[in-house]
C-alpha cells in the first residue's frame, strides 16, 4: 500500500498522510513495533516537503499511535491509545 496526496483536495497534505498512515496501522500494514519510514524517505516517495511528513508524524504521536525512539526512528505503539502520565508516590510535587 502506497501513500499518495492529492494537491487539489481542500484537505491539507499533512492530514491526508496522517489519515493514510492511521489506516495502514489499523489494517496491520504497520504492525506493533515496526518502524515507519524516515521523514526524508517518506517525503521523497510522496514528493512533499519534509515538514509535511513531520507534521503528520507529530499528529500520530499526539494520538498515541506511534512513538519516537530517537535516532532509531518512529515505531508503532502497542496500545494505539494516548500515553498516560506516570503516577507514583514520588512524582507529585510537595507543597512547602
N, CA, C and O atoms as a GROMACS GRO file, in nm:
protein
  384
    1UNK      N    1   0.085  -0.118   0.000
    1UNK     CA    2   0.000   0.000   0.000
    1UNK      C    3   0.090   0.124   0.000
    1UNK      O    4   0.178   0.137   0.084
    2UNK      N    5   0.067   0.212  -0.091
    2UNK     CA    6   0.148   0.333  -0.100
    2UNK      C    7   0.068   0.454  -0.055
    2UNK      O    8  -0.055   0.456  -0.059
    3UNK      N    9   0.141   0.554  -0.013
    3UNK     CA   10   0.079   0.679   0.032
    3UNK      C   11   0.079   0.777  -0.083
    3UNK      O   12   0.180   0.795  -0.152
    4UNK      N   13  -0.034   0.840  -0.104
    4UNK     CA   14  -0.048   0.938  -0.211
    4UNK      C   15  -0.116   1.062  -0.156
    4UNK      O   16  -0.198   1.054  -0.065
    5UNK      N   17  -0.083   1.176  -0.213
    5UNK     CA   18  -0.152   1.300  -0.177
    5UNK      C   19  -0.212   1.362  -0.302
    5UNK      O   20  -0.158   1.349  -0.412
    6UNK      N   21  -0.324   1.427  -0.282
    6UNK     CA   22  -0.391   1.497  -0.391
    6UNK      C   23  -0.387   1.645  -0.357
    6UNK      O   24  -0.456   1.690  -0.265
    7UNK      N   25  -0.307   1.720  -0.431
    7UNK     CA   26  -0.289   1.862  -0.403
    7UNK      C   27  -0.414   1.945  -0.434
    7UNK      O   28  -0.424   2.060  -0.392
    8UNK      N   29  -0.509   1.888  -0.507
    8UNK     CA   30  -0.630   1.961  -0.544
    8UNK      C   31  -0.739   1.952  -0.437
    8UNK      O   32  -0.837   2.026  -0.442
    9UNK      N   33  -0.724   1.862  -0.342
    9UNK     CA   34  -0.824   1.849  -0.237
    9UNK      C   35  -0.814   1.965  -0.138
    9UNK      O   36  -0.706   2.020  -0.118
   10UNK      N   37  -0.926   2.002  -0.077
   10UNK     CA   38  -0.920   2.109   0.024
   10UNK      C   39  -0.856   2.064   0.156
   10UNK      O   40  -0.830   2.146   0.243
   11UNK      N   41  -0.831   1.934   0.170
   11UNK     CA   42  -0.771   1.879   0.290
   11UNK      C   43  -0.619   1.893   0.279
   11UNK      O   44  -0.562   1.869   0.173
   12UNK      N   45  -0.554   1.933   0.390
   12UNK     CA   46  -0.408   1.952   0.386
   12UNK      C   47  -0.337   1.820   0.354
   12UNK      O   48  -0.389   1.712   0.380
   13UNK      N   49  -0.218   1.833   0.299
   13UNK     CA   50  -0.139   1.714   0.267
   13UNK      C   51  -0.099   1.642   0.396
   13UNK      O   52  -0.092   1.519   0.399
   14UNK      N   53  -0.073   1.719   0.501
   14UNK     CA   54  -0.040   1.659   0.631
   14UNK      C   55  -0.153   1.569   0.678
   14UNK      O   56  -0.130   1.457   0.724
   15UNK      N   57  -0.276   1.618   0.669
   15UNK     CA   58  -0.392   1.540   0.713
   15UNK      C   59  -0.411   1.417   0.624
   15UNK      O   60  -0.444   1.309   0.674
   16UNK      N   61  -0.390   1.431   0.495
   16UNK     CA   62  -0.404   1.317   0.405
   16UNK      C   63  -0.305   1.207   0.441
   16UNK      O   64  -0.341   1.089   0.444
   17UNK      N   65  -0.180   1.245   0.469
   17UNK     CA   66  -0.079   1.146   0.506
   17UNK      C   67  -0.111   1.084   0.642
   17UNK      O   68  -0.098   0.963   0.659
   18UNK      N   69  -0.153   1.168   0.737
   18UNK     CA   70  -0.190   1.117   0.870
   18UNK      C   71  -0.301   1.015   0.860
   18UNK      O   72  -0.294   0.909   0.921
   19UNK      N   73  -0.404   1.046   0.782
   19UNK     CA   74  -0.518   0.954   0.767
   19UNK      C   75  -0.475   0.822   0.703
   19UNK      O   76  -0.519   0.716   0.745
   20UNK      N   77  -0.391   0.830   0.602
   20UNK     CA   78  -0.347   0.708   0.534
   20UNK      C   79  -0.259   0.623   0.625
   20UNK      O   80  -0.272   0.500   0.627
   21UNK      N   81  -0.169   0.687   0.700
   21UNK     CA   82  -0.084   0.611   0.793
   21UNK      C   83  -0.168   0.548   0.904
   21UNK      O   84  -0.142   0.435   0.945
   22UNK      N   85  -0.269   0.621   0.952
   22UNK     CA   86  -0.359   0.566   1.054
   22UNK      C   87  -0.428   0.441   1.001
   22UNK      O   88  -0.438   0.341   1.071
   23UNK      N   89  -0.477   0.448   0.878
   23UNK     CA   90  -0.543   0.332   0.816
   23UNK      C   91  -0.446   0.215   0.803
   23UNK      O   92  -0.484   0.100   0.826
   24UNK      N   93  -0.322   0.244   0.766
   24UNK     CA   94  -0.223   0.138   0.749
   24UNK      C   95  -0.189   0.073   0.884
   24UNK      O   96  -0.166  -0.048   0.890
   25UNK      N   97  -0.186   0.152   0.989
   25UNK     CA   98  -0.160   0.096   1.123
   25UNK      C   99  -0.277   0.010   1.166
   25UNK      O  100  -0.258  -0.101   1.216
   26UNK      N  101  -0.399   0.062   1.147
   26UNK     CA  102  -0.519  -0.012   1.189
   26UNK      C  103  -0.538  -0.141   1.109
   26UNK      O  104  -0.588  -0.240   1.163
   27UNK      N  105  -0.500  -0.141   0.983
   27UNK     CA  106  -0.519  -0.260   0.899
   27UNK      C  107  -0.405  -0.361   0.913
   27UNK      O  108  -0.414  -0.472   0.861
   28UNK      N  109  -0.299  -0.323   0.985
   28UNK     CA  110  -0.190  -0.417   1.007
   28UNK      C  111  -0.077  -0.409   0.907
   28UNK      O  112   0.015  -0.492   0.912
   29UNK      N  113  -0.081  -0.312   0.817
   29UNK     CA  114   0.031  -0.294   0.724
   29UNK      C  115   0.156  -0.262   0.806
   29UNK      O  116   0.264  -0.316   0.781
   30UNK      N  117   0.140  -0.173   0.904
   30UNK     CA  118   0.246  -0.145   1.001
   30UNK      C  119   0.202  -0.210   1.131
   30UNK      O  120   0.103  -0.170   1.191
   31UNK      N  121   0.278  -0.310   1.174
   31UNK     CA  122   0.243  -0.382   1.296
   31UNK      C  123   0.311  -0.317   1.417
   31UNK      O  124   0.400  -0.233   1.402
   32UNK      N  125   0.267  -0.358   1.535
   32UNK     CA  126   0.323  -0.305   1.659
   32UNK      C  127   0.474  -0.328   1.661
   32UNK      O  128   0.521  -0.440   1.637
   33UNK      N  129   0.548  -0.222   1.689
   33UNK     CA  130   0.692  -0.231   1.695
   33UNK      C  131   0.763  -0.206   1.563
   33UNK      O  132   0.885  -0.187   1.561
   34UNK      N  133   0.689  -0.206   1.452
   34UNK     CA  134   0.754  -0.182   1.324
   34UNK      C  135   0.782  -0.032   1.308
   34UNK      O  136   0.711   0.052   1.363
   35UNK      N  137   0.886  -0.002   1.234
   35UNK     CA  138   0.929   0.136   1.214
   35UNK      C  139   0.869   0.195   1.088
   35UNK      O  140   0.860   0.129   0.984
   36UNK      N  141   0.828   0.320   1.099
   36UNK     CA  142   0.780   0.394   0.982
   36UNK      C  143   0.902   0.443   0.904
   36UNK      O  144   1.012   0.450   0.958
   37UNK      N  145   0.882   0.477   0.777
   37UNK     CA  146   0.994   0.532   0.701
   37UNK      C  147   1.041   0.663   0.764
   37UNK      O  148   0.964   0.731   0.832
   38UNK      N  149   1.166   0.699   0.742
   38UNK     CA  150   1.216   0.826   0.793
   38UNK      C  151   1.140   0.940   0.725
   38UNK      O  152   1.078   0.921   0.620
   39UNK      N  153   1.147   1.057   0.785
   39UNK     CA  154   1.080   1.174   0.726
   39UNK      C  155   1.128   1.195   0.583
   39UNK      O  156   1.049   1.219   0.492
   40UNK      N  157   1.258   1.186   0.565
   40UNK     CA  158   1.316   1.209   0.433
   40UNK      C  159   1.269   1.106   0.331
   40UNK      O  160   1.232   1.140   0.219
   41UNK      N  161   1.270   0.978   0.370
   41UNK     CA  162   1.228   0.871   0.278
   41UNK      C  163   1.083   0.890   0.235
   41UNK      O  164   1.051   0.883   0.117
   42UNK      N  165   0.996   0.915   0.333
   42UNK     CA  166   0.854   0.930   0.301
   42UNK      C  167   0.829   1.056   0.219
   42UNK      O  168   0.753   1.054   0.123
   43UNK      N  169   0.894   1.166   0.257
   43UNK     CA  170   0.877   1.291   0.182
   43UNK      C  171   0.920   1.274   0.037
   43UNK      O  172   0.853   1.323  -0.054
   44UNK      N  173   1.032   1.206   0.016
   44UNK     CA  174   1.080   1.184  -0.122
   44UNK      C  175   0.985   1.094  -0.201
   44UNK      O  176   0.960   1.119  -0.319
   45UNK      N  177   0.933   0.990  -0.137
   45UNK     CA  178   0.845   0.898  -0.210
   45UNK      C  179   0.709   0.960  -0.243
   45UNK      O  180   0.648   0.925  -0.344
   46UNK      N  181   0.662   1.051  -0.157
   46UNK     CA  182   0.532   1.114  -0.180
   46UNK      C  183   0.548   1.247  -0.256
   46UNK      O  184   0.450   1.304  -0.305
   47UNK      N  185   0.672   1.295  -0.264
   47UNK     CA  186   0.704   1.422  -0.330
   47UNK      C  187   0.641   1.541  -0.258
   47UNK      O  188   0.572   1.624  -0.317
   48UNK      N  189   0.667   1.547  -0.127
   48UNK     CA  190   0.625   1.660  -0.045
   48UNK      C  191   0.745   1.706   0.038
   48UNK      O  192   0.848   1.639   0.042
   49UNK      N  193   0.731   1.821   0.102
   49UNK     CA  194   0.837   1.871   0.189
   49UNK      C  195   0.843   1.789   0.317
   49UNK      O  196   0.742   1.734   0.361
   50UNK      N  197   0.961   1.783   0.376
   50UNK     CA  198   0.978   1.705   0.500
   50UNK      C  199   0.889   1.755   0.613
   50UNK      O  200   0.843   1.676   0.695
   51UNK      N  201   0.865   1.887   0.619
   51UNK     CA  202   0.782   1.939   0.728
   51UNK      C  203   0.638   1.888   0.720
   51UNK      O  204   0.569   1.882   0.822
   52UNK      N  205   0.593   1.852   0.600
   52UNK     CA  206   0.459   1.793   0.585
   52UNK      C  207   0.456   1.656   0.653
   52UNK      O  208   0.362   1.625   0.726
   53UNK      N  209   0.558   1.576   0.629
   53UNK     CA  210   0.567   1.443   0.690
   53UNK      C  211   0.588   1.457   0.840
   53UNK      O  212   0.529   1.383   0.919
   54UNK      N  213   0.673   1.551   0.881
   54UNK     CA  214   0.698   1.573   1.023
   54UNK      C  215   0.567   1.607   1.096
   54UNK      O  216   0.542   1.557   1.205
   55UNK      N  217   0.485   1.693   1.036
   55UNK     CA  218   0.356   1.728   1.095
   55UNK      C  219   0.266   1.607   1.109
   55UNK      O  220   0.196   1.592   1.209
   56UNK      N  221   0.268   1.522   1.009
   56UNK     CA  222   0.188   1.401   1.013
   56UNK      C  223   0.234   1.310   1.126
   56UNK      O  224   0.152   1.257   1.201
   57UNK      N  225   0.366   1.291   1.138
   57UNK     CA  226   0.420   1.207   1.244
   57UNK      C  227   0.389   1.266   1.382
   57UNK      O  228   0.361   1.192   1.476
   58UNK      N  229   0.395   1.398   1.394
   58UNK     CA  230   0.360   1.462   1.522
   58UNK      C  231   0.214   1.438   1.556
   58UNK      O  232   0.181   1.414   1.672
   59UNK      N  233   0.127   1.444   1.457
   59UNK     CA  234  -0.016   1.416   1.480
   59UNK      C  235  -0.035   1.273   1.530
   59UNK      O  236  -0.113   1.248   1.622
   60UNK      N  237   0.036   1.179   1.469
   60UNK     CA  238   0.025   1.038   1.509
   60UNK      C  239   0.081   1.016   1.650
   60UNK      O  240   0.030   0.933   1.725
   61UNK      N  241   0.186   1.090   1.685
   61UNK     CA  242   0.241   1.077   1.820
   61UNK      C  243   0.144   1.134   1.923
   61UNK      O  244   0.125   1.075   2.030
   62UNK      N  245   0.082   1.248   1.892
   62UNK     CA  246  -0.017   1.307   1.982
   62UNK      C  247  -0.136   1.214   2.002
   62UNK      O  248  -0.194   1.209   2.110
   63UNK      N  249  -0.172   1.141   1.897
   63UNK     CA  250  -0.284   1.047   1.905
   63UNK      C  251  -0.245   0.917   1.974
   63UNK      O  252  -0.331   0.833   2.001
   64UNK      N  253  -0.116   0.901   2.002
   64UNK     CA  254  -0.070   0.780   2.070
   64UNK      C  255  -0.053   0.660   1.979
   64UNK      O  256  -0.043   0.548   2.027
   65UNK      N  257  -0.050   0.681   1.850
   65UNK     CA  258  -0.036   0.570   1.755
   65UNK      C  259   0.109   0.528   1.734
   65UNK      O  260   0.138   0.410   1.713
   66UNK      N  261   0.199   0.626   1.740
   66UNK     CA  262   0.341   0.595   1.722
   66UNK      C  263   0.421   0.660   1.833
   66UNK      O  264   0.372   0.746   1.905
   67UNK      N  265   0.546   0.617   1.845
   67UNK     CA  266   0.636   0.678   1.942
   67UNK      C  267   0.771   0.701   1.877
   67UNK      O  268   0.811   0.629   1.786
   68UNK      N  269   0.839   0.803   1.925
   68UNK     CA  270   0.972   0.832   1.873
   68UNK      C  271   1.074   0.758   1.956
   68UNK      O  272   1.067   0.756   2.079
   69UNK      N  273   1.168   0.697   1.888
   69UNK     CA  274   1.274   0.625   1.957
   69UNK      C  275   1.408   0.689   1.923
   69UNK      O  276   1.507   0.620   1.898
   70UNK      N  277   1.410   0.821   1.923
   70UNK     CA  278   1.532   0.895   1.896
   70UNK      C  279   1.585   0.870   1.757
   70UNK      O  280   1.511   0.878   1.659
   71UNK      N  281   1.713   0.839   1.749
   71UNK     CA  282   1.777   0.819   1.620
   71UNK      C  283   1.733   0.690   1.551
   71UNK      O  284   1.756   0.673   1.431
   72UNK      N  285   1.670   0.600   1.625
   72UNK     CA  286   1.622   0.475   1.564
   72UNK      C  287   1.503   0.500   1.472
   72UNK      O  288   1.483   0.428   1.375
   73UNK      N  289   1.425   0.602   1.503
   73UNK     CA  290   1.310   0.635   1.420
   73UNK      C  291   1.180   0.633   1.500
   73UNK      O  292   1.181   0.641   1.622
   74UNK      N  293   1.070   0.621   1.428
   74UNK     CA  294   0.938   0.619   1.492
   74UNK      C  295   0.875   0.483   1.469
   74UNK      O  296   0.875   0.430   1.358
   75UNK      N  297   0.822   0.427   1.577
   75UNK     CA  298   0.763   0.294   1.568
   75UNK      C  299   0.618   0.296   1.612
   75UNK      O  300   0.574   0.389   1.681
   76UNK      N  301   0.545   0.194   1.572
   76UNK     CA  302   0.404   0.182   1.605
   76UNK      C  303   0.392   0.137   1.751
   76UNK      O  304   0.458   0.043   1.794
   77UNK      N  305   0.306   0.206   1.826
   77UNK     CA  306   0.284   0.174   1.967
   77UNK      C  307   0.189   0.056   1.982
   77UNK      O  308   0.105   0.031   1.895
   78UNK      N  309   0.203  -0.014   2.092
   78UNK     CA  310   0.123  -0.134   2.117
   78UNK      C  311  -0.024  -0.102   2.140
   78UNK      O  312  -0.111  -0.165   2.080
   79UNK      N  313  -0.054  -0.007   2.226
   79UNK     CA  314  -0.192   0.017   2.265
   79UNK      C  315  -0.271   0.096   2.161
   79UNK      O  316  -0.391   0.076   2.145
   80UNK      N  317  -0.202   0.185   2.092
   80UNK     CA  318  -0.273   0.270   1.997
   80UNK      C  319  -0.346   0.382   2.066
   80UNK      O  320  -0.405   0.468   2.000
   81UNK      N  321  -0.344   0.383   2.201
   81UNK     CA  322  -0.410   0.487   2.277
   81UNK      C  323  -0.314   0.592   2.321
   81UNK      O  324  -0.193   0.581   2.300
   82UNK      N  325  -0.367   0.696   2.384
   82UNK     CA  326  -0.281   0.804   2.432
   82UNK      C  327  -0.197   0.757   2.549
   82UNK      O  328  -0.240   0.674   2.630
   83UNK      N  329  -0.078   0.811   2.557
   83UNK     CA  330   0.013   0.777   2.665
   83UNK      C  331  -0.037   0.840   2.794
   83UNK      O  332  -0.074   0.957   2.797
   84UNK      N  333  -0.037   0.762   2.901
   84UNK     CA  334  -0.081   0.813   3.030
   84UNK      C  335   0.037   0.866   3.109
   84UNK      O  336   0.148   0.814   3.099
   85UNK      N  337   0.011   0.968   3.188
   85UNK     CA  338   0.117   1.023   3.272
   85UNK      C  339   0.146   0.924   3.384
   85UNK      O  340   0.054   0.868   3.444
   86UNK      N  341   0.272   0.905   3.412
   86UNK     CA  342   0.312   0.814   3.520
   86UNK      C  343   0.276   0.876   3.654
   86UNK      O  344   0.308   0.992   3.680
   87UNK      N  345   0.211   0.798   3.738
   87UNK     CA  346   0.178   0.849   3.870
   87UNK      C  347   0.238   0.756   3.974
   87UNK      O  348   0.197   0.641   3.990
   88UNK      N  349   0.333   0.810   4.043
   88UNK     CA  350   0.394   0.736   4.152
   88UNK      C  351   0.395   0.826   4.274
   88UNK      O  352   0.372   0.946   4.263
   89UNK      N  353   0.420   0.768   4.390
   89UNK     CA  354   0.419   0.847   4.512
   89UNK      C  355   0.518   0.962   4.506
   89UNK      O  356   0.487   1.072   4.553
   90UNK      N  357   0.634   0.940   4.451
   90UNK     CA  358   0.736   1.043   4.448
   90UNK      C  359   0.721   1.143   4.336
   90UNK      O  360   0.796   1.240   4.331
   91UNK      N  361   0.626   1.124   4.246
   91UNK     CA  362   0.617   1.212   4.130
   91UNK      C  363   0.538   1.340   4.156
   91UNK      O  364   0.549   1.436   4.080
   92UNK      N  365   0.458   1.343   4.262
   92UNK     CA  366   0.379   1.461   4.290
   92UNK      C  367   0.466   1.565   4.360
   92UNK      O  368   0.548   1.533   4.445
   93UNK      N  369   0.445   1.689   4.321
   93UNK     CA  370   0.522   1.798   4.382
   93UNK      C  371   0.471   1.819   4.526
   93UNK      O  372   0.351   1.821   4.551
   94UNK      N  373   0.564   1.836   4.616
   94UNK     CA  374   0.529   1.858   4.756
   94UNK      C  375   0.505   2.006   4.780
   94UNK      O  376   0.576   2.092   4.727
   95UNK      N  377   0.404   2.034   4.861
   95UNK     CA  378   0.376   2.174   4.897
   95UNK      C  379   0.469   2.213   5.010
   95UNK      O  380   0.496   2.134   5.100
   96UNK      N  381   0.517   2.336   5.005
   96UNK     CA  382   0.607   2.386   5.110
   96UNK      C  383   0.539   2.486   5.195
   96UNK      O  384   0.600   2.539   5.288
   0.00000   0.00000   0.00000
